[in-house]
Amino acid sequence: MGDKSPKAKDKAKKQDTAGKDQKKAAAADKVAKQSANQPKKK
């Protein structure tokens, strides 16, 4: 598990960034769905 080559570090960094981007997109999508599902106030 001790692979610390530059390629391995770069790959891990890219995967981490992609994971964060996915979480942000999912959170934004969830908020959009919640606001769309709420009944409008009169």
Secondary structure, DSSP 8 states (H G I E B T S, - for coil): -----HHHHHHHHHHHHHHHHHHHHHHHHHHHHHHHHS----
